Amino acid sequence: MDQEQILTRISAMVDEERGLRDALQSGRIDSATEHERLTELEHALDQCWDLLRQRRAKAEFGENPDDARVRPASQVEDYES
């Protein structure tokens, strides 16, 4: 996944987060459903931000950004951009 694809995926997940919160407020989903999916999204977002950070660091230091790999959610949990 290149940088643009990662950013597009991040944007889509942020939009989905907003949609889930709206769906909860309007009663289309229950809080358990919202919480479960938000947890999944948060883990995926942490991984995307980490992958993006890895790619940028590799490029900055003259390495191949395509060598960056998705790390397990437990390893990148709570990453802040």
Stockholm file with secondary structure:
# STOCKHOLM 1.0

chainA/1-81         MDQEQILTRISAMVDEERGLRDALQSGRIDSATEHERLTELEHALDQCWDLLRQRRAKAEFGENPDDARVRPASQVEDYES
#=GR chainA/1-81 SS CCHHHHHHHHHHHHHHHHHHHHHHHTTSSCHHHHHHHHHHHHHHHHHHHHHHHHHHHHHHTTSCGGGCCCCCHHHHTTCCC
#=GC SS_cons        CCHHHHHHHHHHHHHHHHHHHHHHHTTSSCHHHHHHHHHHHHHHHHHHHHHHHHHHHHHHTTSCGGGCCCCCHHHHTTCCC
//
